[in-house]
Amino acid sequence: MNKGPQFRIVPPRNGVAWLINSFSLLRLQLARLLFISVVLQFMLTLTQLDLIGFLFVLAMPGLSAGMLEVLHRVSRGDRPATWCLFVPLASRTHTGRLLVLGGIIFIAGAASIMLMLGGNEGTLAPDILERIEQGDATALQFIDPALLQRMLLALALGVGVSATLSYFSIPLIWFRDMPLGAALKLGVTVLMANWKPFMMLGLALVAVGIPIVLVVGMLFSLGGGSFIALGVVLILLLGFQLMMFATQYCSYIDIFPGVQARFEVRDDGEGDGEGESGGAKDGADEDGADDDSEGDDDGQLIA
């Protein structure tokens, strides 16, 4: 008897397929998704406010779930309105779990950063620290290179810990209505079990991100203050953010069978098997379909 949603262990190349699938998904309603992404980005800026910023930090898992809900409706052929972004936070049965998850992610990420820095952040001059908090990137050149490297590693660690805790736990809470603790445990378990495709996904994201970084740097060096340059940079960053959410959704519907989406990642039957929430292997997915069918996983979205 299953104690939670079944999951699949997929081949490594599925990681690249998720990225390809995300482009196909975004292309369906790109303009609408870009507009909703602008609204989400505006909500992200509110986290910088002193008084209510922390409330928006707690609300980030709910907003992320809202973006996944928007993509889910697009995958079914619907035309989601902007208010769909706030559906999870307006849900009485999910809001509490998503807000608590936001607090857990914040504490875990902050603790990871502090442990990595080991108190070295206190050596920064108050004026430099204030400029960094205000988003002044030029202040970084006044920081000792060794300390700057340590700060960047700490930031990467904090982001990694936060992403590990939230990547699958958010959709499991929203789409599967799982308890918070069970969603966290299963989400981390599935990430560890599918480390090979996620490693391939990471390499693919780096390959996509490098040209974006180069273009953004070139635009800022040639005319960073111009309206056109800022507009292009904003579109690129919003597009990358959308791609990350779409990749998350595609990986979720691939690894957790049974999501009623119009598209799914084709499986070639060469995966390592399936598992339940405890990690045990199983021979069939949630819908009882045999996973040993023959075919080619070409990384394309199919009807």
C-alpha positions in Angstrom: 0.0 0.0 0.0 1.5 3.4 -1.1 2.1 6.0 1.6 2.4 8.8 -0.9 2.7 9.7 -4.6 4.8 7.3 -6.7 7.8 8.8 -8.4 10.0 7.7 -11.3 13.8 7.5 -11.6 14.3 8.8 -15.1 17.3 8.6 -17.5 20.0 11.4 -17.3 19.1 12.8 -20.7 15.6 13.7 -19.4 17.2 16.6 -17.7 18.0 18.2 -21.1 14.5 17.1 -22.3 12.9 19.2 -19.5 14.7 22.3 -20.7 13.6 21.6 -24.3 10.1 21.0 -23.2 10.1 24.2 -21.2 10.7 26.2 -24.5 7.8 24.4 -26.1 5.5 25.1 -23.2 6.4 28.8 -23.0 5.9 29.2 -26.7 2.2 28.4 -26.4 1.4 31.7 -24.7 4.6 33.6 -24.4 3.2 37.1 -24.2 0.7 36.2 -21.5 3.3 34.4 -19.5 5.8 37.3 -19.8 3.1 39.7 -18.4 2.4 37.4 -15.5 6.1 37.1 -14.9 6.3 40.9 -14.7 3.7 40.9 -12.0 5.7 38.2 -10.1 8.9 40.2 -10.4 7.1 43.2 -8.9 6.1 41.1 -6.0 9.7 40.0 -5.6 10.8 43.6 -5.3 8.5 44.0 -2.3 10.7 41.7 -0.3 13.2 44.6 0.0 10.7 46.7 2.0 11.6 46.9 5.7 8.2 46.5 7.3 6.3 44.0 5.0 9.2 42.6 3.1 9.5 39.5 5.4 5.8 38.7 4.8 6.5 38.6 1.1 9.5 36.3 1.7 7.2 33.9 3.5 4.8 34.2 0.6 7.3 33.3 -2.1 6.5 29.5 -2.1 2.8 30.4 -2.5 3.7 32.7 -5.5 5.9 30.0 -6.9 3.0 27.6 -6.7 0.9 30.2 -8.4 3.3 30.3 -11.3 3.3 26.5 -11.6 -0.5 26.7 -11.6 -0.4 29.2 -14.4 1.9 26.9 -16.4 -0.3 23.9 -15.6 -3.3 25.7 -17.1 -1.3 26.7 -20.2 -0.3 23.0 -20.6 -4.0 22.1 -20.6 -4.8 24.6 -23.3 -6.4 27.2 -21.0 -5.8 30.9 -21.0 -4.9 31.7 -17.4 -5.6 35.2 -16.0 -3.2 37.1 -13.9 -5.1 36.3 -10.7 -4.2 32.7 -11.1 -0.8 33.6 -9.7 -2.4 34.2 -6.3 -4.7 31.2 -6.2 -2.5 29.1 -3.9 -2.2 32.0 -1.4 -5.9 32.4 -1.4 -6.5 28.7 -0.8 -7.5 28.1 2.8 -6.3 24.5 2.7 -2.8 25.3 1.4 -1.9 28.8 2.5 -0.7 27.8 6.0 1.6 25.1 4.7 3.1 27.3 2.0 3.8 30.2 4.4 5.4 27.8 6.9 7.5 26.4 4.1 8.6 29.9 3.2 9.8 30.4 6.8 11.7 27.0 6.8 13.4 27.9 3.5 14.4 31.4 4.8 15.8 30.0 8.0 17.7 27.1 6.3 19.1 29.4 3.6 20.2 32.1 6.1 21.7 29.5 8.5 23.7 28.0 5.6 25.0 31.4 4.6 26.0 32.3 8.2 27.8 29.0 8.7 29.7 29.4 5.5 30.8 33.0 6.2 31.7 32.2 9.8 31.1 35.8 11.0 33.4 37.3 8.3 30.5 39.5 7.0 31.1 41.6 10.1 34.5 42.8 8.7 32.7 44.8 6.0 32.7 48.5 6.4 29.2 49.8 7.3 29.0 52.1 4.3 30.0 49.3 1.8 27.5 46.9 3.4 24.8 49.5 3.1 25.5 50.1 -0.6 25.4 46.3 -1.2 22.0 46.1 0.5 20.8 48.9 -1.7 21.8 46.9 -4.8 24.9 48.9 -5.7 27.0 46.4 -7.6 30.0 48.8 -7.8 30.6 48.5 -4.1 31.8 44.9 -4.6 35.1 46.1 -6.0 36.0 47.5 -2.5 35.7 44.1 -0.8 38.7 41.9 -0.3 38.8 39.3 -3.1 39.1 36.3 -0.6 36.1 37.6 1.4 34.1 38.3 -1.8 34.7 34.7 -3.0 33.6 33.4 0.4 30.5 35.5 0.2 29.6 34.2 -3.2 30.1 30.6 -2.2 27.9 31.2 0.9 25.2 32.8 -1.3 25.4 29.8 -3.7 25.1 27.4 -0.8 22.1 29.3 0.6 20.4 29.3 -2.8 21.2 25.6 -3.2 19.7 24.6 0.1 16.6 26.7 -0.5 16.1 25.2 -3.9 16.6 21.7 -2.7 13.9 22.2 0.0 11.4 23.9 -2.3 11.8 22.4 -5.8 9.4 19.5 -5.4 7.8 20.3 -2.1 5.9 23.3 -3.5 4.2 21.3 -6.3 3.6 18.4 -4.0 1.8 20.6 -1.5 -0.2 22.4 -4.2 -1.0 19.7 -6.8 -1.0 16.7 -4.5 -2.2 18.3 -1.2 0.5 16.6 0.8 1.3 17.5 4.4 4.3 19.9 4.8 6.7 17.4 6.4 5.9 14.6 4.0 6.3 16.9 1.0 9.7 18.1 2.2 10.9 14.5 2.8 9.6 13.2 -0.5 10.8 16.2 -2.4 14.4 15.9 -1.2 14.3 12.1 -1.6 13.2 12.4 -5.3 15.9 15.0 -6.0 18.6 12.7 -4.6 17.3 9.7 -6.5 17.3 11.6 -9.8 20.6 13.4 -9.3 21.8 12.3 -12.8 19.1 14.1 -14.8 19.4 17.1 -12.6 23.1 17.2 -13.1 22.5 17.2 -16.9 19.9 19.9 -16.4 22.4 22.0 -14.5 24.9 21.7 -17.3 22.3 22.6 -19.9 21.2 25.7 -17.8 24.8 26.8 -17.7 25.1 26.5 -21.4 22.0 28.6 -21.9 22.9 31.1 -19.1 26.4 31.9 -20.4 25.2 33.7 -23.6 22.6 35.6 -21.6 25.2 36.8 -19.2 27.5 37.8 -22.0 24.7 39.7 -23.8 23.7 41.5 -20.5 27.3 42.5 -19.8 27.7 43.8 -23.4 24.5 45.8 -23.2 25.6 47.4 -19.9 29.1 48.2 -21.2 27.8 49.7 -24.4 24.8 51.6 -23.0 23.6 50.3 -19.8 21.7 53.5 -19.0 19.6 53.6 -22.2 16.0 52.7 -22.1 16.4 50.1 -24.9 19.3 48.3 -23.2 17.4 48.1 -19.9 14.4 46.8 -21.7 16.3 44.1 -23.5 18.0 43.1 -20.2 14.6 43.0 -18.4 13.1 40.7 -21.1 16.1 38.4 -21.0 15.9 38.1 -17.2 12.2 37.6 -17.2 12.6 35.0 -20.0 15.2 33.1 -17.9 13.0 33.2 -14.9 10.0 31.8 -16.9 12.3 29.1 -18.3 13.3 28.0 -14.8 9.6 27.7 -13.7 8.7 25.9 -16.9 11.6 23.5 -16.4 10.5 22.8 -12.8 7.0 22.1 -14.0 8.2 19.8 -16.8 10.4 17.8 -14.4 7.6 17.5 -12.0 5.1 16.0 -14.4 7.8 13.7 -15.8 8.9 12.3 -12.4 5.5 12.3 -10.7 3.0 10.5 -13.1 -0.7 11.3 -13.0 -0.7 15.1 -13.4 -3.5 16.0 -15.8 -1.4 18.1 -18.3 -1.8 18.2 -22.0 1.9 17.4 -22.5 4.2 14.9 -20.9 7.8 13.9 -21.4 8.1 10.7 -23.5 9.9 7.9 -21.7 12.0 5.3 -23.4 11.6 2.7 -20.7 15.4 2.7 -19.9 15.0 4.4 -16.5 16.2 2.9 -13.3 12.6 2.1 -12.3 10.1 3.8 -10.1 9.8 4.4 -6.4 7.3 5.2 -3.8 7.7 8.0 -1.2 10.0 5.8 0.8 12.3 5.2 -2.2 11.3 1.6 -2.9 11.1 0.5 -6.5 7.8 -0.3 -8.2 7.0 -1.7 -11.6 4.1 0.6 -12.5 3.2 4.3 -12.3 0.3 5.9 -10.5 -2.0 5.2 -13.4 -1.1 1.6 -13.5 0.7 2.0 -16.9 3.5 -0.3 -17.7 6.8 1.6 -17.8 8.6 -1.0 -19.9 7.3 0.2 -23.2 9.7 0.6 -26.0 10.3 3.9 -27.8 12.7 6.8 -28.0 12.9 9.7 -25.5 13.6 12.5 -28.0 12.9 15.2 -25.4 9.8 16.5 -27.2 6.4 17.3 -25.7 3.8 15.0 -27.1 0.0 15.0 -27.0 
